[in-house]
Amino acid sequence: MKAIDEVYTTFLLDYAACEDRIQKKFAHLHDLQNNLVNLAKQGQKLDEAANKVSSEIHIDGLSKTRAACIGFGKIMGQLRPPGDDNWSGEE
């Protein structure tokens, strides 16, 4: 009977040690997953900021293009021969 108790005690200790190792690995995986989530959130914030800057630059470029087109139209209107309302600059 003593031999059975020793085998059972050894089994329980080995089993507990194995469970502790498994728990430690799960805790490590949990930490890694939290790090990954935090990195993804940081990346998303950086992307949002970059998109905002890009959008502002794009809108600024469109505004400058519009102003240039309006200015070009005014110059072309001044260069148009008098009395020629349909002049397109093409012959």
N, CA and C atoms as an extended XYZ file, in Angstrom:
273
Properties=species:S:1:pos:R:3:atomname:S:1:resname:S:1:resid:I:1 pbc="F F F"
N         0.811       -1.187        0.000 N   MET     1
C         0.000        0.000        0.000 CA  MET     1
C         0.859        1.258        0.000 C   MET     1
N         1.998        1.194        0.701 N   LYS     2
C         2.888        2.331        0.755 CA  LYS     2
C         3.439        2.655       -0.630 C   LYS     2
N         3.707        1.666       -1.429 N   ALA     3
C         4.230        1.863       -2.783 CA  ALA     3
C         3.193        2.573       -3.643 C   ALA     3
N         1.938        2.203       -3.498 N   ILE     4
C         0.864        2.842       -4.262 CA  ILE     4
C         0.748        4.303       -3.860 C   ILE     4
N         0.839        4.587       -2.550 N   ASP     5
C         0.773        5.970       -2.078 CA  ASP     5
C         1.924        6.799       -2.634 C   ASP     5
N         3.111        6.184       -2.694 N   GLU     6
C         4.273        6.907       -3.216 CA  GLU     6
C         4.097        7.208       -4.708 C   GLU     6
N         3.603        6.235       -5.454 N   VAL     7
C         3.373        6.430       -6.885 CA  VAL     7
C         2.308        7.498       -7.087 C   VAL     7
N         1.241        7.440       -6.308 N   TYR     8
C         0.151        8.418       -6.424 CA  TYR     8
C         0.648        9.815       -6.044 C   TYR     8
N         1.435        9.921       -4.993 N   THR     9
C         1.980       11.211       -4.573 CA  THR     9
C         2.899       11.772       -5.651 C   THR     9
N         3.734       10.946       -6.226 N   THR    10
C         4.617       11.373       -7.316 CA  THR    10
C         3.789       11.850       -8.506 C   THR    10
N         2.737       11.086       -8.826 N   PHE    11
C         1.847       11.474       -9.916 CA  PHE    11
C         1.225       12.842       -9.650 C   PHE    11
N         0.710       13.062       -8.449 N   LEU    12
C         0.070       14.333       -8.113 CA  LEU    12
C         1.062       15.492       -8.197 C   LEU    12
N         2.266       15.290       -7.714 N   LEU    13
C         3.277       16.346       -7.770 CA  LEU    13
C         3.669       16.656       -9.211 C   LEU    13
N         3.851       15.616      -10.020 N   ASP    14
C         4.177       15.821      -11.428 CA  ASP    14
C         3.023       16.504      -12.166 C   ASP    14
N         1.812       16.067      -11.841 N   TYR    15
C         0.629       16.664      -12.467 CA  TYR    15
C         0.517       18.144      -12.089 C   TYR    15
N         0.721       18.459      -10.836 N   ALA    16
C         0.651       19.855      -10.381 CA  ALA    16
C         1.738       20.691      -11.047 C   ALA    16
N         2.933       20.135      -11.164 N   ALA    17
C         4.021       20.854      -11.826 CA  ALA    17
C         3.689       21.103      -13.295 C   ALA    17
N         3.114       20.110      -13.936 N   CYS    18
C         2.714       20.242      -15.337 CA  CYS    18
C         1.638       21.319      -15.484 C   CYS    18
N         0.658       21.312      -14.618 N   GLU    19
C        -0.402       22.325      -14.643 CA  GLU    19
C         0.176       23.722      -14.413 C   GLU    19
N         1.154       23.834      -13.527 N   ASP    20
C         1.803       25.126      -13.283 CA  ASP    20
C         2.509       25.626      -14.539 C   ASP    20
N         3.188       24.725      -15.263 N   ARG    21
C         3.861       25.115      -16.495 CA  ARG    21
C         2.841       25.562      -17.551 C   ARG    21
N         1.746       24.823      -17.620 N   ILE    22
C         0.694       25.189      -18.585 CA  ILE    22
C         0.123       26.554      -18.237 C   ILE    22
N        -0.155       26.774      -16.955 N   GLN    23
C        -0.699       28.066      -16.521 CA  GLN    23
C         0.273       29.202      -16.831 C   GLN    23
N         1.559       28.968      -16.625 N   LYS    24
C         2.574       29.975      -16.919 CA  LYS    24
C         2.595       30.305      -18.407 C   LYS    24
N         2.454       29.276      -19.257 N   LYS    25
C         2.429       29.505      -20.705 CA  LYS    25
C         1.184       30.283      -21.112 C   LYS    25
N         0.037       29.951      -20.516 N   PHE    26
C        -1.182       30.696      -20.819 CA  PHE    26
C        -1.064       32.154      -20.370 C   PHE    26
N        -0.455       32.384      -19.241 N   ALA    27
C        -0.260       33.759      -18.763 CA  ALA    27
C         0.652       34.518      -19.724 C   ALA    27
N         1.700       33.853      -20.211 N   HIS    28
C         2.607       34.484      -21.176 CA  HIS    28
C         1.857       34.803      -22.474 C   HIS    28
N         1.041       33.863      -22.946 N   LEU    29
C         0.251       34.108      -24.153 CA  LEU    29
C        -0.711       35.278      -23.956 C   LEU    29
N        -1.299       35.356      -22.781 N   HIS    30
C        -2.214       36.463      -22.469 CA  HIS    30
C        -1.472       37.798      -22.536 C   HIS    30
N        -0.274       37.855      -21.981 N   ASP    31
C         0.527       39.080      -22.028 CA  ASP    31
C         0.884       39.443      -23.466 C   ASP    31
N         1.271       38.449      -24.256 N   LEU    32
C         1.601       38.704      -25.655 CA  LEU    32
C         0.389       39.210      -26.431 C   LEU    32
N        -0.771       38.637      -26.146 N   GLN    33
C        -1.986       39.072      -26.822 CA  GLN    33
C        -2.322       40.510      -26.446 C   GLN    33
N        -2.174       40.865      -25.172 N   ASN    34
C        -2.421       42.244      -24.757 CA  ASN    34
C        -1.457       43.203      -25.443 C   ASN    34
N        -0.192       42.798      -25.560 N   ASN    35
C         0.781       43.633      -26.271 CA  ASN    35
C         0.390       43.821      -27.724 C   ASN    35
N        -0.069       42.750      -28.353 N   LEU    36
C        -0.477       42.824      -29.748 CA  LEU    36
C        -1.671       43.769      -29.920 C   LEU    36
N        -2.633       43.669      -29.024 N   VAL    37
C        -3.798       44.553      -29.086 CA  VAL    37
C        -3.362       46.007      -28.921 C   VAL    37
N        -2.468       46.267      -27.975 N   ASN    38
C        -1.992       47.634      -27.758 CA  ASN    38
C        -1.233       48.156      -28.973 C   ASN    38
N        -0.410       47.310      -29.587 N   LEU    39
C         0.313       47.721      -30.787 CA  LEU    39
C        -0.653       48.011      -31.937 C   LEU    39
N        -1.681       47.209      -32.068 N   ALA    40
C        -2.673       47.436      -33.121 CA  ALA    40
C        -3.400       48.760      -32.901 C   ALA    40
N        -3.738       49.059      -31.655 N   LYS    41
C        -4.403       50.331      -31.349 CA  LYS    41
C        -3.485       51.510      -31.644 C   LYS    41
N        -2.218       51.387      -31.286 N   GLN    42
C        -1.262       52.461      -31.576 CA  GLN    42
C        -1.109       52.659      -33.074 C   GLN    42
N        -1.032       51.556      -33.806 N   GLY    43
C        -0.928       51.636      -35.259 CA  GLY    43
C        -2.144       52.299      -35.876 C   GLY    43
N        -3.308       51.986      -35.341 N   GLN    44
C        -4.539       52.585      -35.844 CA  GLN    44
C        -4.541       54.093      -35.588 C   GLN    44
N        -4.091       54.510      -34.405 N   LYS    45
C        -4.027       55.942      -34.104 CA  LYS    45
C        -3.049       56.648      -35.031 C   LYS    45
N        -1.903       56.018      -35.291 N   LEU    46
C        -0.925       56.616      -36.199 CA  LEU    46
C        -1.488       56.713      -37.618 C   LEU    46
N        -2.200       55.683      -38.054 N   ASP    47
C        -2.809       55.704      -39.383 CA  ASP    47
C        -3.864       56.802      -39.486 C   ASP    47
N        -4.671       56.954      -38.433 N   GLU    48
C        -5.694       57.998      -38.432 CA  GLU    48
C        -5.048       59.375      -38.515 C   GLU    48
N        -3.968       59.576      -37.775 N   ALA    49
C        -3.274       60.858      -37.815 CA  ALA    49
C        -2.679       61.108      -39.202 C   ALA    49
N        -2.080       60.081      -39.784 N   ALA    50
C        -1.492       60.221      -41.123 CA  ALA    50
C        -2.579       60.501      -42.158 C   ALA    50
N        -3.720       59.837      -42.029 N   ASN    51
C        -4.824       60.077      -42.960 CA  ASN    51
C        -5.345       61.501      -42.834 C   ASN    51
N        -5.397       62.007      -41.616 N   LYS    52
C        -5.870       63.374      -41.404 CA  LYS    52
C        -4.929       64.371      -42.069 C   LYS    52
N        -3.627       64.185      -41.860 N   VAL    53
C        -2.634       65.076      -42.475 CA  VAL    53
C        -2.717       64.974      -43.998 C   VAL    53
N        -2.797       63.762      -44.499 N   SER    54
C        -2.880       63.552      -45.939 CA  SER    54
C        -4.124       64.218      -46.523 C   SER    54
N        -5.228       64.105      -45.831 N   SER    55
C        -6.473       64.720      -46.283 CA  SER    55
C        -6.355       66.236      -46.302 C   SER    55
N        -5.734       66.800      -45.259 N   GLU    56
C        -5.558       68.248      -45.212 CA  GLU    56
C        -4.668       68.724      -46.362 C   GLU    56
N        -3.600       67.984      -46.638 N   ILE    57
C        -2.709       68.351      -47.739 CA  ILE    57
C        -3.449       68.238      -49.075 C   ILE    57
N        -4.257       67.197      -49.215 N   HIS    58
C        -5.023       66.996      -50.446 CA  HIS    58
C        -6.008       68.155      -50.657 C   HIS    58
N        -6.721       68.531      -49.608 N   ILE    59
C        -7.682       69.635      -49.708 CA  ILE    59
C        -6.960       70.940      -50.038 C   ILE    59
N        -5.794       71.152      -49.428 N   ASP    60
C        -5.010       72.353      -49.721 CA  ASP    60
C        -4.593       72.360      -51.193 C   ASP    60
N        -4.159       71.218      -51.699 N   GLY    61
C        -3.775       71.126      -53.104 CA  GLY    61
C        -4.943       71.384      -54.039 C   GLY    61
N        -6.121       70.848      -53.686 N   LEU    62
C        -7.308       71.088      -54.508 CA  LEU    62
C        -7.690       72.571      -54.498 C   LEU    62
N        -7.558       73.211      -53.342 N   SER    63
C        -7.870       74.641      -53.243 CA  SER    63
C        -6.927       75.458      -54.116 C   SER    63
N        -5.640       75.112      -54.097 N   LYS    64
C        -4.675       75.835      -54.924 CA  LYS    64
C        -4.943       75.596      -56.407 C   LYS    64
N        -5.313       74.368      -56.757 N   THR    65
C        -5.628       74.065      -58.151 CA  THR    65
C        -6.846       74.852      -58.608 C   THR    65
N        -7.864       74.929      -57.757 N   ARG    66
C        -9.072       75.692      -58.083 CA  ARG    66
C        -8.730       77.164      -58.273 C   ARG    66
N        -7.926       77.714      -57.361 N   ALA    67
C        -7.545       79.123      -57.485 CA  ALA    67
C        -6.758       79.354      -58.771 C   ALA    67
N        -5.883       78.423      -59.125 N   ALA    68
C        -5.106       78.556      -60.359 CA  ALA    68
C        -6.018       78.504      -61.579 C   ALA    68
N        -7.009       77.634      -61.542 N   CYS    69
C        -7.944       77.528      -62.669 CA  CYS    69
C        -8.769       78.808      -62.807 C   CYS    69
N        -9.210       79.348      -61.686 N   ILE    70
C        -9.978       80.599      -61.727 CA  ILE    70
C        -9.100       81.724      -62.264 C   ILE    70
N        -7.860       81.787      -61.781 N   GLY    71
C        -6.935       82.812      -62.278 CA  GLY    71
C        -6.654       82.656      -63.765 C   GLY    71
N        -6.479       81.420      -64.201 N   PHE    72
C        -6.255       81.162      -65.621 CA  PHE    72
C        -7.465       81.608      -66.440 C   PHE    72
N        -8.654       81.318      -65.931 N   GLY    73
C        -9.873       81.730      -66.631 CA  GLY    73
C        -9.966       83.240      -66.750 C   GLY    73
N        -9.585       83.956      -65.705 N   LYS    74
C        -9.616       85.425      -65.749 CA  LYS    74
C        -8.624       85.946      -66.787 C   LYS    74
N        -7.434       85.367      -66.817 N   ILE    75
C        -6.426       85.790      -67.799 CA  ILE    75
C        -6.912       85.505      -69.210 C   ILE    75
N        -7.482       84.336      -69.408 N   MET    76
C        -7.989       83.986      -70.738 CA  MET    76
C        -9.130       84.921      -71.130 C   MET    76
N        -9.939       85.319      -70.156 N   GLY    77
C       -11.019       86.263      -70.449 CA  GLY    77
C       -10.481       87.617      -70.861 C   GLY    77
N        -9.369       88.013      -70.277 N   GLN    78
C        -8.769       89.292      -70.644 CA  GLN    78
C        -8.110       89.223      -72.013 C   GLN    78
N        -7.632       88.062      -72.393 N   LEU    79
C        -6.967       87.909      -73.683 CA  LEU    79
C        -7.949       87.679      -74.843 C   LEU    79
N        -9.208       87.427      -74.519 N   ARG    80
C       -10.204       87.140      -75.544 CA  ARG    80
C       -10.413       88.382      -76.413 C   ARG    80
N       -10.479       88.170      -77.720 N   PRO    81
C       -10.726       89.323      -78.608 CA  PRO    81
C       -12.078       89.957      -78.288 C   PRO    81
N       -12.152       91.274      -78.368 N   PRO    82
C       -13.420       91.950      -78.077 CA  PRO    82
C       -14.512       91.492      -79.040 C   PRO    82
N       -15.696       91.300      -78.504 N   GLY    83
C       -16.860       90.913      -79.303 CA  GLY    83
C       -16.904       89.439      -79.639 C   GLY    83
N       -15.940       88.639      -79.237 N   ASP    84
C       -15.943       87.216      -79.535 CA  ASP    84
C       -16.253       86.455      -78.242 C   ASP    84
N       -17.537       86.238      -78.011 N   ASP    85
C       -17.964       85.594      -76.770 CA  ASP    85
C       -17.727       84.093      -76.765 C   ASP    85
N       -17.551       83.493      -77.905 N   ASN    86
C       -17.387       82.054      -77.983 CA  ASN    86
C       -15.941       81.643      -78.225 C   ASN    86
N       -15.012       82.536      -78.000 N   TRP    87
C       -13.612       82.236      -78.291 CA  TRP    87
C       -13.092       81.226      -77.279 C   TRP    87
N       -12.538       80.122      -77.782 N   SER    88
C       -12.047       79.078      -76.892 CA  SER    88
C       -10.529       78.965      -76.926 C   SER    88
N        -9.888       79.774      -77.740 N   GLY    89
C        -8.437       79.689      -77.860 CA  GLY    89
C        -7.997       78.703      -78.923 C   GLY    89
N        -8.940       77.995      -79.507 N   GLU    90
C        -8.629       77.034      -80.567 CA  GLU    90
C        -9.008       77.652      -81.906 C   GLU    90
N        -8.324       77.238      -82.917 N   GLU    91
C        -8.629       77.774      -84.247 CA  GLU    91
C        -9.448       76.829      -85.046 C   GLU    91
